[in-house]
Amino acid sequence: MASPSPLRNASHRRLNPLTGEWVLVSPHRTQRPWQGRREPQAPTPALAHDPDCYLCPGNSRANGVRNPDYPHTFVFDNDFPALKADAPTTREVDGLLVAEDETGLCHVLCFSPRHDLTLARMAVADIERVVDVWVEETIALGGLPDIASVQIFENRGEMMGASNPHPHGQIWATRHLPNELEKETDRQAAYLVQHGRPLLVDYLDRELELGERVVFANDDFCVLVPFWAIWPFETMILPRRRIGGFEELRTREKTSLAAALSQLTRRYDKLFDTPFPYSMGFHQKPTDGALHVEWQMHAHFYPPLLRSATIRKFMVGFEMLGSPQRDLTPEAAAERLREAAG
């Protein structure tokens, strides 16, 4: 696509090669007036230490355990985990009714002792400490028997269901591959067999050649709005070389990843002059013992804000029953995020 496609200004659909699914793009709908729901703006935490926060250093959590006076990051077992390591291993089949066990571990990672510091406000060196923990957790959890996947993610803001404003993320290790990881594994493996190169390596080469969806790039990582993005300001972070998972990161690449995270989250906050809500997570190769040479690790950011700090996108109607749809094109979103530098 060396020159702008005639489809760009007309309704069209785009294929996500990672999942095999389509997204409907309707650029002409950006002009429609909005009289729908406006979200209240969540207040920005003003306290460096909140005595009532169960994630701040020295405070008691819901189960009565007291947090240590941690100076940087802090990891602990989730007090209310979605997965347990000791669940019974069994499978039940009754015709179309199929159920099977899912065991695993759920950890919580506090990014900083400061209650008021999000990734967007943290120094790159402190974000690098978070990256170091992601590496350590991937190695430790991925090395356990019966763990096929280590999923690292963050839900930022009340709009995304975060139960506590203290900046934190989670790490879930599961016995089976989650749906999205299974789809991405299958599609990347099929592409490698057909083309002899990793799918996302080829994809990044093309995006860097075109430039129109690239938001930020350094020597080791690139932030871009994917061609098939669903959410208005959805982004991906991709490494420039083939890296299957966190355990393969070199020392310099940890710093570069921290810098990319800082750049992206700061741009998000500046876009609508508000703490930008999002769900983000890293997809990395399964930890089932196979080599998975088809895999390229990457991060997905899914922010819901659409036009302002108080107007969000909803996945409803046709999107729930048919396929996802977006008005703002990925190219326009990337341009807005590039302009938000500073």
N, C-alpha and C positions, 0 to 999 in steps of 0.2 A: 504494500500500500504506500508507494512512494509519494503519491499526491492524494489530497483529500478525496475520499470516496463520495459519489453522489448519494449514497445512503445516509451520510452523516446528518442531513437535515430532514430526513424522512423517517417514518417509523420503520424499524428493522429489528432483527434479532442477532445476538452474538453468542458464539459457542464458547463455553468454558472447557478447555481441553483437559483440565485436571479432573473434572467430574463427568464430562459428557453431557452437561445440562445447558439449556439455553436461557438467556435473559432478553426480554423485550425492551427496546430503547425507543422512547417517544419524545424527541427533542422539542417538538412544537408545543408540548404541554407545559413547558416552563413559563409560559405567558398566562396560564390560568390564574385567576384570583384565588386567594386563600381566605376562607371563613371557617376553617375547621379548628381543631383543638390547638391551644397554645399552652405549652408546658410551663409551670412555674420554675424559675431559675433556682437551682439548689445553691445554698450559701457556701462560700469558700471557707474551709476551716481556718479560724484565725489563731488558734492556740498551737504553740509548738508541742505542748504536752497537755492532753485532756485527761483530768483525773477520773472521768467516767468512761473512758475508752478502754475496751478490753484488749486492744492491741498495743497500747502505749507501754513503754518500759516500766517495770515495777508494779503495774496494775494487775488486778485479778481478772481472770477470764470467767466465762459463764459457769465452768465446771469447778471453780474455786482454785485452780492452779494459778500461781503468780508468775508473771513474765519476769525474766531476768532484766537487769539494766543493760540491755544490749546497746553497743555503740554504733553499729552499722546495720546489718541485716539480721533477721531472726526467722528461723524455720521451726515449725512445730506441727505435730499431728493435729489435723482438723478435729475440733471437739465434737462436731456433728457431721461425720463423714458420710458421703454418698455411697462409698464402697468400704467393705470390711475384708480383712485378709482371711478371716476364719469362717466365711460363709460356706454352707454345705455345697460340695461339688456334685451336682445332679442335673439331669435333663429330663424333661417331661414332654411327651408328644401325644396329642390326642387329635389326630386328623390335622386340621388347619390350626389347632391350638398348640403352639410350641413355646416352651419356656426352658431356659437353662441358667445355671449359676453365673454370676459375674462377681469375681473377687478382685481386690486391689487395695490400694492405699491412697489417702488424700492428705496432702500437706498444705500448709499455709505459709507464705513467705511475706514478711513485712519488709518493704523496700528500704525503710529508714526509721530511726527512732522518732523522727519529727512527724507529728500528727498532721502538719500543714504542708508537707513536701510531696508533691506528685512527681512522676518521672519528668514532666515538663519543667519543673522547678529545681530539679536535682542537678548537681554538677556531674559532668561526664564521668569523672573518676568514681563517683558514688554509684552511678548507673552501672559502671563496669563491675562493681562488687556484686550487683544483682545478677549480671551475666555470669559471673564466677559461680554463684550459687546454682543457677540453671544448669551449668556444666556439671557441678558436683551431684546435683539431684538426678540428672539424666544417667550418670554413670552408676550411682548407688542403686536407684530404683530399677533402671534398665538391666542391671546385673542380677536381679533377683529371679528365682525360678518362677515360671508361670506368669511373667509380666511381658506382654507383647507390645505395650505402648506407654510412652511417657508424654502426657499432654500438659504443657505449660500455658497458662492463660491468666488474663486479668479482666475483671469487669470493673470499669471505672464509672463511678457516679450512681446516684439514686435511680436515674432513668434506666440504667442497665441492671438494676437489681442488687447493687452492692449493699450489703447489710451493715457496713461500717465505713465511714469516710477516711479512716487511716489508710494511706496508700499501701496496698498489698495485692498479691496475686496468689494463684494456687497452682499446685502440681498434682495431677491425678495419674496414677499408674494402674493400668487395667489389664486383666487377663486376656481379653479379646481385643481385636482392633476396633475402635469406634467407626461408625459409618463413614464419616468424611475421610478418615485415614485409609480405610479400605478402598474407597473409590479412587483416591489419589495414588495409592500404591498400584492398583490395577492399571490405571491409565498411563502412569509413568513407565511401568514395565512394558506395556504394549508399544509405547512410542520408542523405547530403547531398542526393542526387537526389530521394529520397522525401520528406524533411522540410524541406529548405532550411536546415538548421542542422547544425553538426558534431556527430557522435554523442557524443563525450566531453564537449562543452560541456553538452549536454542532460543527460547522465548525472550530471555533477557538480552541476548545479542540483538534480536530484532527491535526490541524496545529502545535500546541504546542507539541503534542506527536511526530510528525515527525521531526519538526525543520528545514527542508531543505529550506523552503520558508520564514522563520522568519528572519527579518532584525534586529529588536530591540524590546525589551520588558522591561517594568518596572512593578511596582506592580499593576497598574490599566489599562494599555493600551499596545497593541501589534501592531507593524508595520510589515506588511508582503507583499510579492508579491502574489496576489491571484492565485490559481491553474489555473484559467480560464482567466488570464490577457490577454489583447489585445495589449496594448502599450508596447514597449520594457522594460521600467523600471516603469511600472504601479505598484502602491502600494495601500494598504488599511490600515487604522488605525481602530482598533477594541477595544472596552472596554472589560475588563475581566469579568465583571458582566453584567447582563441584564440592559441596560439603553435605554429607548425609545427615549429620546430627551434631548436637552441641559438643560432644566429646571430641570432634575432629577440628574444632576451632584452634587456630594458632593464637599466640599471645597478642599480636598486633590486631588480629581480627576481632578479638574481644573488645578492644578499645574502639575499633571502627564501628562495631555493632552498637556499642553504647552511644557513640556520637550520632549514628543514624536514628536511634530511638529518641535521643534528645531533640534532634532537628525536627522530626516528624511531630512529636507531641507538643513542642513549642508552636509549630505552625498551626496545629489544630486549635490550640487555645487562642491564638491570635485571630483566627478566621472570623469568629463571631464575638471576640472579646469576652470569652467565658470559659470556665473549665470544661473542656470538651469530653462528653461521655463517649464511651466506646466499649466494645468487647474485643479483645485482641488475644491472639494465641500463636504459638509456634507449632508448625507441623514439621516433624522430623521422622527419620526412618524408623520402622518398627524395631523393637528390641527383642526379637524372637530368635536371635542367633544367626540369621541369614545375613549375607553381605549387603543385599539391597543396593546394588550399584546403580539402579535406576533412580534412586532417591536424591532430591535436592531439597535441603531444609529451607524453610521460608516462614515468614510471619504474615498473618492476616489481621488487618484492623477493620472492624465493622462498626463505624459510628452512625447513629441514627439521625443526627441533626440534618435538616433539609435546607431551610431558608434563613434561619436565624437561631439565636440561642433558645427560642421558645417554640419553634416549629420543627416537628420531627416527622420522619417517614414511618408509615405503618405498613406491614406486610398483611394485607387483607384482600378479600374479594378474589379477583382474578389471580392475584399472587399466591393465595393459599390454595386455590382450586385449579389453577392453570400453570403459570410460570412467573418468576419474578419480573418486575417492570420498573424502569427508571426513566425520569424525565431529563435531568441534567446529564449530559454526555460525560463519559470518563475523561475526554480531552479537556472539556470546560472545567471539570473538577480539578484536574491536575494543574491547569493554569491558575485557578484560584489559590491552590495550596502553594504554588511557586511564589505567587505575589505576597503570601503571608509570611515570608522570611523576615527575620529580624528579631 
